[in-house]
Amino acid sequence: MTRGDCLVIERADGCFDLFKLLPNGTRHPVYRSIADHHVARRLAVAKLGPQGRAVYYKDESEPDAAIRLLAAR
């Protein structure tokens, strides 16, 4: 993941949280408690902005090493 990319995390309750990776490498929360994974994906693609190139996904129970590509620009 590089700056501007987005990460969708599926929570144990079935909702999704969306984060954008900042230039310093931290995850900035963009949306919380999205009920539908299709909506989460569309929002993430829309939030990629000028530097973001891809949307990534992981389940909250998985380690960060399990982050995988969900969609590319």
LOPATI-987011 format. One record per residue: x, y, z of N, C-alpha, C in turn; residue in three letters; residue number from 1. Coordinates in nm, 3 decimals. Layout:
! residues N
<node><n_c1>X</n_c1><n_c2>Y</n_c2><n_c3>Z</n_c3><ca_c1>X</ca_c1><ca_c2>Y</ca_c2><ca_c3>Z</ca_c3><c_c1>X</c_c1><c_c2>Y</c_c2><c_c3>Z</c_c3><rest>Ala</rest><nr>NUM</nr></node>
...
***
This chain:
! residues 73
<node><n_c1>0.085</n_c1><n_c2>-0.117</n_c2><n_c3>0.000</n_c3><ca_c1>0.000</ca_c1><ca_c2>0.000</ca_c2><ca_c3>0.000</ca_c3><c_c1>0.089</c_c1><c_c2>0.124</c_c2><c_c3>0.000</c_c3><rest>Met</rest><nr>1</nr></node>
<node><n_c1>0.047</n_c1><n_c2>0.224</n_c2><n_c3>-0.076</n_c3><ca_c1>0.119</ca_c1><ca_c2>0.350</ca_c2><ca_c3>-0.079</ca_c3><c_c1>0.024</c_c1><c_c2>0.464</c_c2><c_c3>-0.044</c_c3><rest>Thr</rest><nr>2</nr></node>
<node><n_c1>0.078</n_c1><n_c2>0.581</n_c2><n_c3>-0.018</n_c3><ca_c1>-0.005</ca_c1><ca_c2>0.694</ca_c2><ca_c3>0.023</ca_c3><c_c1>-0.116</c_c1><c_c2>0.719</c_c2><c_c3>-0.078</c_c3><rest>Arg</rest><nr>3</nr></node>
<node><n_c1>-0.232</n_c1><n_c2>0.751</n_c2><n_c3>-0.024</n_c3><ca_c1>-0.349</ca_c1><ca_c2>0.776</ca_c2><ca_c3>-0.107</ca_c3><c_c1>-0.434</c_c1><c_c2>0.653</c_c2><c_c3>-0.132</c_c3><rest>Gly</rest><nr>4</nr></node>
<node><n_c1>-0.378</n_c1><n_c2>0.534</n_c2><n_c3>-0.110</n_c3><ca_c1>-0.455</ca_c1><ca_c2>0.412</ca_c2><ca_c3>-0.127</ca_c3><c_c1>-0.558</c_c1><c_c2>0.401</c_c2><c_c3>-0.014</c_c3><rest>Asp</rest><nr>5</nr></node>
<node><n_c1>-0.660</n_c1><n_c2>0.320</n_c2><n_c3>-0.036</n_c3><ca_c1>-0.765</ca_c1><ca_c2>0.300</ca_c2><ca_c3>0.064</ca_c3><c_c1>-0.766</c_c1><c_c2>0.156</c_c2><c_c3>0.112</c_c3><rest>Cys</rest><nr>6</nr></node>
<node><n_c1>-0.809</n_c1><n_c2>0.139</n_c2><n_c3>0.236</n_c3><ca_c1>-0.819</ca_c1><ca_c2>0.007</ca_c2><ca_c3>0.297</ca_c3><c_c1>-0.959</c_c1><c_c2>-0.011</c_c2><c_c3>0.354</c_c3><rest>Leu</rest><nr>7</nr></node>
<node><n_c1>-1.026</n_c1><n_c2>-0.119</n_c2><n_c3>0.313</n_c3><ca_c1>-1.157</ca_c1><ca_c2>-0.155</ca_c2><ca_c3>0.365</ca_c3><c_c1>-1.134</c_c1><c_c2>-0.269</c_c2><c_c3>0.464</c_c3><rest>Val</rest><nr>8</nr></node>
<node><n_c1>-1.181</n_c1><n_c2>-0.249</n_c2><n_c3>0.587</n_c3><ca_c1>-1.168</ca_c1><ca_c2>-0.352</ca_c2><ca_c3>0.689</ca_c3><c_c1>-1.306</c_c1><c_c2>-0.401</c_c2><c_c3>0.729</c_c3><rest>Ile</rest><nr>9</nr></node>
<node><n_c1>-1.326</n_c1><n_c2>-0.532</n_c2><n_c3>0.715</n_c3><ca_c1>-1.453</ca_c1><ca_c2>-0.592</ca_c2><ca_c3>0.757</ca_c3><c_c1>-1.446</c_c1><c_c2>-0.625</c_c2><c_c3>0.904</c_c3><rest>Glu</rest><nr>10</nr></node>
<node><n_c1>-1.541</n_c1><n_c2>-0.572</n_c2><n_c3>0.979</n_c3><ca_c1>-1.547</ca_c1><ca_c2>-0.595</ca_c2><ca_c3>1.123</ca_c3><c_c1>-1.622</c_c1><c_c2>-0.724</c_c2><c_c3>1.154</c_c3><rest>Arg</rest><nr>11</nr></node>
<node><n_c1>-1.608</n_c1><n_c2>-0.769</n_c2><n_c3>1.277</n_c3><ca_c1>-1.675</ca_c1><ca_c2>-0.894</ca_c2><ca_c3>1.321</ca_c3><c_c1>-1.827</c_c1><c_c2>-0.882</c_c2><c_c3>1.316</c_c3><rest>Ala</rest><nr>12</nr></node>
<node><n_c1>-1.880</n_c1><n_c2>-0.760</n_c2><n_c3>1.329</n_c3><ca_c1>-2.025</ca_c1><ca_c2>-0.741</ca_c2><ca_c3>1.326</ca_c3><c_c1>-2.082</c_c1><c_c2>-0.734</c_c2><c_c3>1.184</c_c3><rest>Asp</rest><nr>13</nr></node>
<node><n_c1>-1.996</n_c1><n_c2>-0.751</n_c2><n_c3>1.082</n_c3><ca_c1>-2.041</ca_c1><ca_c2>-0.751</ca_c2><ca_c3>0.944</ca_c3><c_c1>-2.038</c_c1><c_c2>-0.615</c_c2><c_c3>0.876</c_c3><rest>Gly</rest><nr>14</nr></node>
<node><n_c1>-2.008</n_c1><n_c2>-0.511</n_c2><n_c3>0.950</n_c3><ca_c1>-1.995</ca_c1><ca_c2>-0.377</ca_c2><ca_c3>0.891</ca_c3><c_c1>-1.852</c_c1><c_c2>-0.356</c_c2><c_c3>0.843</c_c3><rest>Cys</rest><nr>15</nr></node>
<node><n_c1>-1.833</n_c1><n_c2>-0.249</n_c2><n_c3>0.768</n_c3><ca_c1>-1.703</ca_c1><ca_c2>-0.220</ca_c2><ca_c3>0.708</ca_c3><c_c1>-1.659</c_c1><c_c2>-0.080</c_c2><c_c3>0.747</c_c3><rest>Phe</rest><nr>16</nr></node>
<node><n_c1>-1.528</n_c1><n_c2>-0.065</n_c2><n_c3>0.771</n_c3><ca_c1>-1.468</ca_c1><ca_c2>0.066</ca_c2><ca_c3>0.796</ca_c3><c_c1>-1.373</c_c1><c_c2>0.095</c_c2><c_c3>0.681</c_c3><rest>Asp</rest><nr>17</nr></node>
<node><n_c1>-1.366</n_c1><n_c2>0.222</n_c2><n_c3>0.642</n_c3><ca_c1>-1.284</ca_c1><ca_c2>0.264</ca_c2><ca_c3>0.530</ca_c3><c_c1>-1.177</c_c1><c_c2>0.361</c_c2><c_c3>0.579</c_c3><rest>Leu</rest><nr>18</nr></node>
<node><n_c1>-1.053</n_c1><n_c2>0.332</n_c2><n_c3>0.542</n_c3><ca_c1>-0.940</ca_c1><ca_c2>0.414</ca_c2><ca_c3>0.580</ca_c3><c_c1>-0.862</c_c1><c_c2>0.457</c_c2><c_c3>0.457</c_c3><rest>Phe</rest><nr>19</nr></node>
<node><n_c1>-0.799</n_c1><n_c2>0.574</n_c2><n_c3>0.465</n_c3><ca_c1>-0.712</ca_c1><ca_c2>0.623</ca_c2><ca_c3>0.358</ca_c3><c_c1>-0.572</c_c1><c_c2>0.632</c_c2><c_c3>0.417</c_c3><rest>Lys</rest><nr>20</nr></node>
<node><n_c1>-0.473</n_c1><n_c2>0.587</n_c2><n_c3>0.341</n_c3><ca_c1>-0.335</ca_c1><ca_c2>0.589</ca_c2><ca_c3>0.388</ca_c3><c_c1>-0.276</c_c1><c_c2>0.728</c_c2><c_c3>0.365</c_c3><rest>Leu</rest><nr>21</nr></node>
<node><n_c1>-0.231</n_c1><n_c2>0.789</n_c2><n_c3>0.474</n_c3><ca_c1>-0.173</ca_c1><ca_c2>0.923</ca_c2><ca_c3>0.467</ca_c3><c_c1>-0.026</c_c1><c_c2>0.915</c_c2><c_c3>0.428</c_c3><rest>Leu</rest><nr>22</nr></node>
<node><n_c1>0.033</n_c1><n_c2>1.028</n_c2><n_c3>0.386</n_c3><ca_c1>0.174</ca_c1><ca_c2>1.028</ca_c2><ca_c3>0.346</ca_c3><c_c1>0.270</c_c1><c_c2>0.975</c_c2><c_c3>0.453</c_c3><rest>Pro</rest><nr>23</nr></node>
<node><n_c1>0.237</n_c1><n_c2>0.993</n_c2><n_c3>0.580</n_c3><ca_c1>0.326</ca_c1><ca_c2>0.945</ca_c2><ca_c3>0.686</ca_c3><c_c1>0.303</c_c1><c_c2>0.797</c_c2><c_c3>0.719</c_c3><rest>Asn</rest><nr>24</nr></node>
<node><n_c1>0.214</n_c1><n_c2>0.732</n_c2><n_c3>0.645</n_c3><ca_c1>0.191</ca_c1><ca_c2>0.588</ca_c2><ca_c3>0.663</ca_c3><c_c1>0.080</c_c1><c_c2>0.550</c_c2><c_c3>0.758</c_c3><rest>Gly</rest><nr>25</nr></node>
<node><n_c1>0.019</n_c1><n_c2>0.647</n_c2><n_c3>0.824</n_c3><ca_c1>-0.091</ca_c1><ca_c2>0.615</ca_c2><ca_c3>0.915</ca_c3><c_c1>-0.222</c_c1><c_c2>0.601</c_c2><c_c3>0.839</c_c3><rest>Thr</rest><nr>26</nr></node>
<node><n_c1>-0.315</n_c1><n_c2>0.530</n_c2><n_c3>0.900</n_c3><ca_c1>-0.447</ca_c1><ca_c2>0.510</ca_c2><ca_c3>0.840</ca_c3><c_c1>-0.543</c_c1><c_c2>0.615</c_c2><c_c3>0.896</c_c3><rest>Arg</rest><nr>27</nr></node>
<node><n_c1>-0.601</n_c1><n_c2>0.692</n_c2><n_c3>0.807</n_c3><ca_c1>-0.698</ca_c1><ca_c2>0.794</ca_c2><ca_c3>0.848</ca_c3><c_c1>-0.838</c_c1><c_c2>0.740</c_c2><c_c3>0.823</c_c3><rest>His</rest><nr>28</nr></node>
<node><n_c1>-0.923</n_c1><n_c2>0.733</n_c2><n_c3>0.928</n_c3><ca_c1>-1.060</ca_c1><ca_c2>0.684</ca_c2><ca_c3>0.905</ca_c3><c_c1>-1.140</c_c1><c_c2>0.781</c_c2><c_c3>0.819</c_c3><rest>Pro</rest><nr>29</nr></node>
<node><n_c1>-1.206</n_c1><n_c2>0.727</n_c2><n_c3>0.718</n_c3><ca_c1>-1.286</ca_c1><ca_c2>0.808</ca_c2><ca_c3>0.626</ca_c3><c_c1>-1.435</c_c1><c_c2>0.784</c_c2><c_c3>0.653</c_c3><rest>Val</rest><nr>30</nr></node>
<node><n_c1>-1.474</n_c1><n_c2>0.658</n_c2><n_c3>0.659</n_c3><ca_c1>-1.612</ca_c1><ca_c2>0.620</ca_c2><ca_c3>0.690</ca_c3><c_c1>-1.609</c_c1><c_c2>0.503</c_c2><c_c3>0.788</c_c3><rest>Tyr</rest><nr>31</nr></node>
<node><n_c1>-1.708</n_c1><n_c2>0.499</n_c2><n_c3>0.876</n_c3><ca_c1>-1.722</ca_c1><ca_c2>0.390</ca_c2><ca_c3>0.973</ca_c3><c_c1>-1.861</c_c1><c_c2>0.327</c_c2><c_c3>0.958</c_c3><rest>Arg</rest><nr>32</nr></node>
<node><n_c1>-1.869</n_c1><n_c2>0.202</n_c2><n_c3>0.991</n_c3><ca_c1>-1.996</ca_c1><ca_c2>0.130</ca_c2><ca_c3>0.999</ca_c3><c_c1>-2.076</c_c1><c_c2>0.130</c_c2><c_c3>0.867</c_c3><rest>Ser</rest><nr>33</nr></node>
<node><n_c1>-2.008</n_c1><n_c2>0.101</n_c2><n_c3>0.758</n_c3><ca_c1>-2.076</ca_c1><ca_c2>0.087</ca_c2><ca_c3>0.628</ca_c3><c_c1>-2.139</c_c1><c_c2>-0.052</c_c2><c_c3>0.627</c_c3><rest>Ile</rest><nr>34</nr></node>
<node><n_c1>-2.267</n_c1><n_c2>-0.059</n_c2><n_c3>0.598</n_c3><ca_c1>-2.340</ca_c1><ca_c2>-0.185</ca_c2><ca_c3>0.611</ca_c3><c_c1>-2.321</c_c1><c_c2>-0.282</c_c2><c_c3>0.494</c_c3><rest>Ala</rest><nr>35</nr></node>
<node><n_c1>-2.282</n_c1><n_c2>-0.234</n_c2><n_c3>0.378</n_c3><ca_c1>-2.275</ca_c1><ca_c2>-0.317</ca_c2><ca_c3>0.257</ca_c3><c_c1>-2.136</c_c1><c_c2>-0.311</c_c2><c_c3>0.196</c_c3><rest>Asp</rest><nr>36</nr></node>
<node><n_c1>-2.082</n_c1><n_c2>-0.428</n_c2><n_c3>0.159</n_c3><ca_c1>-1.945</ca_c1><ca_c2>-0.428</ca_c2><ca_c3>0.106</ca_c3><c_c1>-1.936</c_c1><c_c2>-0.363</c_c2><c_c3>-0.032</c_c3><rest>His</rest><nr>37</nr></node>
<node><n_c1>-2.043</n_c1><n_c2>-0.367</n_c2><n_c3>-0.110</n_c3><ca_c1>-2.041</ca_c1><ca_c2>-0.300</ca_c2><ca_c3>-0.241</ca_c3><c_c1>-2.034</c_c1><c_c2>-0.148</c_c2><c_c3>-0.223</c_c3><rest>His</rest><nr>38</nr></node>
<node><n_c1>-2.106</n_c1><n_c2>-0.098</n_c2><n_c3>-0.127</n_c3><ca_c1>-2.102</ca_c1><ca_c2>0.046</ca_c2><ca_c3>-0.097</ca_c3><c_c1>-1.963</c_c1><c_c2>0.084</c_c2><c_c3>-0.047</c_c3><rest>Val</rest><nr>39</nr></node>
<node><n_c1>-1.906</n_c1><n_c2>0.003</n_c2><n_c3>0.041</n_c3><ca_c1>-1.771</ca_c1><ca_c2>0.030</ca_c2><ca_c3>0.093</ca_c3><c_c1>-1.670</c_c1><c_c2>0.035</c_c2><c_c3>-0.020</c_c3><rest>Ala</rest><nr>40</nr></node>
<node><n_c1>-1.681</n_c1><n_c2>-0.057</n_c2><n_c3>-0.114</n_c3><ca_c1>-1.588</ca_c1><ca_c2>-0.059</ca_c2><ca_c3>-0.228</ca_c3><c_c1>-1.605</c_c1><c_c2>0.065</c_c2><c_c3>-0.316</c_c3><rest>Arg</rest><nr>41</nr></node>
<node><n_c1>-1.729</n_c1><n_c2>0.101</n_c2><n_c3>-0.346</n_c3><ca_c1>-1.753</ca_c1><ca_c2>0.220</ca_c2><ca_c3>-0.429</ca_c3><c_c1>-1.701</c_c1><c_c2>0.346</c_c2><c_c3>-0.361</c_c3><rest>Arg</rest><nr>42</nr></node>
<node><n_c1>-1.725</n_c1><n_c2>0.360</n_c2><n_c3>-0.231</n_c3><ca_c1>-1.676</ca_c1><ca_c2>0.476</ca_c2><ca_c3>-0.157</ca_c3><c_c1>-1.524</c_c1><c_c2>0.480</c_c2><c_c3>-0.158</c_c3><rest>Leu</rest><nr>43</nr></node>
<node><n_c1>-1.461</n_c1><n_c2>0.365</n_c2><n_c3>-0.141</n_c3><ca_c1>-1.314</ca_c1><ca_c2>0.359</ca_c2><ca_c3>-0.141</ca_c3><c_c1>-1.257</c_c1><c_c2>0.401</c_c2><c_c3>-0.275</c_c3><rest>Ala</rest><nr>44</nr></node>
<node><n_c1>-1.313</n_c1><n_c2>0.352</n_c2><n_c3>-0.384</n_c3><ca_c1>-1.265</ca_c1><ca_c2>0.390</ca_c2><ca_c3>-0.517</ca_c3><c_c1>-1.283</c_c1><c_c2>0.540</c_c2><c_c3>-0.538</c_c3><rest>Val</rest><nr>45</nr></node>
<node><n_c1>-1.395</n_c1><n_c2>0.595</n_c2><n_c3>-0.493</n_c3><ca_c1>-1.420</ca_c1><ca_c2>0.738</ca_c2><ca_c3>-0.507</ca_c3><c_c1>-1.323</c_c1><c_c2>0.821</c_c2><c_c3>-0.424</c_c3><rest>Ala</rest><nr>46</nr></node>
<node><n_c1>-1.274</n_c1><n_c2>0.769</n_c2><n_c3>-0.314</n_c3><ca_c1>-1.185</ca_c1><ca_c2>0.842</ca_c2><ca_c3>-0.224</ca_c3><c_c1>-1.037</c_c1><c_c2>0.828</c_c2><c_c3>-0.260</c_c3><rest>Lys</rest><nr>47</nr></node>
<node><n_c1>-1.004</n_c1><n_c2>0.755</n_c2><n_c3>-0.365</n_c3><ca_c1>-0.863</ca_c1><ca_c2>0.735</ca_c2><ca_c3>-0.398</ca_c3><c_c1>-0.790</c_c1><c_c2>0.867</c_c2><c_c3>-0.423</c_c3><rest>Leu</rest><nr>48</nr></node>
<node><n_c1>-0.858</n_c1><n_c2>0.962</n_c2><n_c3>-0.483</n_c3><ca_c1>-0.798</ca_c1><ca_c2>1.094</ca_c2><ca_c3>-0.503</ca_c3><c_c1>-0.681</c_c1><c_c2>1.092</c_c2><c_c3>-0.599</c_c3><rest>Gly</rest><nr>49</nr></node>
<node><n_c1>-0.605</n_c1><n_c2>1.199</n_c2><n_c3>-0.600</n_c3><ca_c1>-0.500</ca_c1><ca_c2>1.213</ca_c2><ca_c3>-0.701</ca_c3><c_c1>-0.384</c_c1><c_c2>1.115</c_c2><c_c3>-0.687</c_c3><rest>Pro</rest><nr>50</nr></node>
<node><n_c1>-0.348</n_c1><n_c2>1.074</n_c2><n_c3>-0.565</n_c3><ca_c1>-0.232</ca_c1><ca_c2>0.986</ca_c2><ca_c3>-0.549</ca_c3><c_c1>-0.268</c_c1><c_c2>0.839</c_c2><c_c3>-0.533</c_c3><rest>Gln</rest><nr>51</nr></node>
<node><n_c1>-0.388</n_c1><n_c2>0.811</n_c2><n_c3>-0.488</n_c3><ca_c1>-0.424</ca_c1><ca_c2>0.672</ca_c2><ca_c3>-0.462</ca_c3><c_c1>-0.442</c_c1><c_c2>0.593</c_c2><c_c3>-0.590</c_c3><rest>Gly</rest><nr>52</nr></node>
<node><n_c1>-0.400</n_c1><n_c2>0.468</n_c2><n_c3>-0.585</n_c3><ca_c1>-0.408</ca_c1><ca_c2>0.383</ca_c2><ca_c3>-0.704</ca_c3><c_c1>-0.489</c_c1><c_c2>0.257</c_c2><c_c3>-0.684</c_c3><rest>Arg</rest><nr>53</nr></node>
<node><n_c1>-0.508</n_c1><n_c2>0.217</n_c2><n_c3>-0.557</n_c3><ca_c1>-0.573</ca_c1><ca_c2>0.087</ca_c2><ca_c3>-0.534</ca_c3><c_c1>-0.650</c_c1><c_c2>0.086</c_c2><c_c3>-0.403</c_c3><rest>Ala</rest><nr>54</nr></node>
<node><n_c1>-0.744</n_c1><n_c2>-0.006</n_c2><n_c3>-0.396</n_c3><ca_c1>-0.822</ca_c1><ca_c2>-0.030</ca_c2><ca_c3>-0.275</ca_c3><c_c1>-0.783</c_c1><c_c2>-0.169</c_c2><c_c3>-0.225</c_c3><rest>Val</rest><nr>55</nr></node>
<node><n_c1>-0.757</n_c1><n_c2>-0.178</n_c2><n_c3>-0.097</n_c3><ca_c1>-0.717</ca_c1><ca_c2>-0.303</ca_c2><ca_c3>-0.034</ca_c3><c_c1>-0.821</c_c1><c_c2>-0.345</c_c2><c_c3>0.067</c_c3><rest>Tyr</rest><nr>56</nr></node>
<node><n_c1>-0.815</n_c1><n_c2>-0.472</n_c2><n_c3>0.106</n_c3><ca_c1>-0.916</ca_c1><ca_c2>-0.530</ca_c2><ca_c3>0.195</ca_c3><c_c1>-0.850</c_c1><c_c2>-0.622</c_c2><c_c3>0.296</c_c3><rest>Tyr</rest><nr>57</nr></node>
<node><n_c1>-0.907</n_c1><n_c2>-0.627</n_c2><n_c3>0.416</n_c3><ca_c1>-0.873</ca_c1><ca_c2>-0.731</ca_c2><ca_c3>0.514</ca_c3><c_c1>-0.986</c_c1><c_c2>-0.743</c_c2><c_c3>0.613</c_c3><rest>Lys</rest><nr>58</nr></node>
<node><n_c1>-0.996</n_c1><n_c2>-0.859</n_c2><n_c3>0.674</n_c3><ca_c1>-1.088</ca_c1><ca_c2>-0.883</ca_c2><ca_c3>0.785</ca_c3><c_c1>-1.018</c_c1><c_c2>-0.834</c_c2><c_c3>0.911</c_c3><rest>Asp</rest><nr>59</nr></node>
<node><n_c1>-1.092</n_c1><n_c2>-0.776</n_c2><n_c3>1.005</n_c3><ca_c1>-1.028</ca_c1><ca_c2>-0.721</ca_c2><ca_c3>1.124</ca_c3><c_c1>-0.956</c_c1><c_c2>-0.828</c_c2><c_c3>1.207</c_c3><rest>Glu</rest><nr>60</nr></node>
<node><n_c1>-0.995</n_c1><n_c2>-0.953</n_c2><n_c3>1.193</n_c3><ca_c1>-0.930</ca_c1><ca_c2>-1.060</ca_c2><ca_c3>1.269</ca_c3><c_c1>-0.797</c_c1><c_c2>-1.103</c_c2><c_c3>1.206</c_c3><rest>Ser</rest><nr>61</nr></node>
<node><n_c1>-0.771</n_c1><n_c2>-1.061</n_c2><n_c3>1.084</n_c3><ca_c1>-0.648</ca_c1><ca_c2>-1.098</ca_c2><ca_c3>1.015</ca_c3><c_c1>-0.536</c_c1><c_c2>-1.001</c_c2><c_c3>1.046</c_c3><rest>Glu</rest><nr>62</nr></node>
<node><n_c1>-0.412</n_c1><n_c2>-1.049</n_c2><n_c3>1.040</n_c3><ca_c1>-0.299</ca_c1><ca_c2>-0.957</ca_c2><ca_c3>1.059</ca_c3><c_c1>-0.283</c_c1><c_c2>-0.868</c_c2><c_c3>0.935</c_c3><rest>Pro</rest><nr>63</nr></node>
<node><n_c1>-0.208</n_c1><n_c2>-0.760</n_c2><n_c3>0.949</n_c3><ca_c1>-0.186</ca_c1><ca_c2>-0.671</ca_c2><ca_c3>0.834</ca_c3><c_c1>-0.118</c_c1><c_c2>-0.743</c_c2><c_c3>0.717</c_c3><rest>Asp</rest><nr>64</nr></node>
<node><n_c1>-0.046</n_c1><n_c2>-0.849</n_c2><n_c3>0.745</n_c3><ca_c1>0.018</ca_c1><ca_c2>-0.926</ca_c2><ca_c3>0.639</ca_c3><c_c1>-0.085</c_c1><c_c2>-0.988</c_c2><c_c3>0.544</c_c3><rest>Ala</rest><nr>65</nr></node>
<node><n_c1>-0.210</n_c1><n_c2>-0.998</n_c2><n_c3>0.585</n_c3><ca_c1>-0.316</ca_c1><ca_c2>-1.057</ca_c2><ca_c3>0.503</ca_c3><c_c1>-0.387</c_c1><c_c2>-0.955</c_c2><c_c3>0.415</c_c3><rest>Ala</rest><nr>66</nr></node>
<node><n_c1>-0.345</n_c1><n_c2>-0.829</n_c2><n_c3>0.419</n_c3><ca_c1>-0.407</ca_c1><ca_c2>-0.726</ca_c2><ca_c3>0.335</ca_c3><c_c1>-0.389</c_c1><c_c2>-0.765</c_c2><c_c3>0.189</c_c3><rest>Ile</rest><nr>67</nr></node>
<node><n_c1>-0.499</n_c1><n_c2>-0.756</n_c2><n_c3>0.113</n_c3><ca_c1>-0.494</ca_c1><ca_c2>-0.795</ca_c2><ca_c3>-0.028</ca_c3><c_c1>-0.566</c_c1><c_c2>-0.692</c_c2><c_c3>-0.113</c_c3><rest>Arg</rest><nr>68</nr></node>
<node><n_c1>-0.533</n_c1><n_c2>-0.694</n_c2><n_c3>-0.241</n_c3><ca_c1>-0.592</ca_c1><ca_c2>-0.600</ca_c2><ca_c3>-0.337</ca_c3><c_c1>-0.740</c_c1><c_c2>-0.630</c_c2><c_c3>-0.357</c_c3><rest>Leu</rest><nr>69</nr></node>
<node><n_c1>-0.821</n_c1><n_c2>-0.525</n_c2><n_c3>-0.351</n_c3><ca_c1>-0.965</ca_c1><ca_c2>-0.539</ca_c2><ca_c3>-0.375</ca_c3><c_c1>-1.001</c_c1><c_c2>-0.480</c_c2><c_c3>-0.511</c_c3><rest>Leu</rest><nr>70</nr></node>
<node><n_c1>-0.944</n_c1><n_c2>-0.365</n_c2><n_c3>-0.543</n_c3><ca_c1>-0.974</ca_c1><ca_c2>-0.301</ca_c2><ca_c3>-0.672</ca_c3><c_c1>-0.861</c_c1><c_c2>-0.205</c_c2><c_c3>-0.706</c_c3><rest>Ala</rest><nr>71</nr></node>
<node><n_c1>-0.832</n_c1><n_c2>-0.196</n_c2><n_c3>-0.834</n_c3><ca_c1>-0.732</ca_c1><ca_c2>-0.100</ca_c2><ca_c3>-0.881</ca_c3><c_c1>-0.802</c_c1><c_c2>0.008</c_c2><c_c3>-0.961</c_c3><rest>Ala</rest><nr>72</nr></node>
<node><n_c1>-0.740</n_c1><n_c2>0.120</n_c2><n_c3>-0.966</n_c3><ca_c1>-0.797</ca_c1><ca_c2>0.233</ca_c2><ca_c3>-1.039</ca_c3><c_c1>-0.795</c_c1><c_c2>0.209</c_c2><c_c3>-1.187</c_c3><rest>Arg</rest><nr>73</nr></node>
***
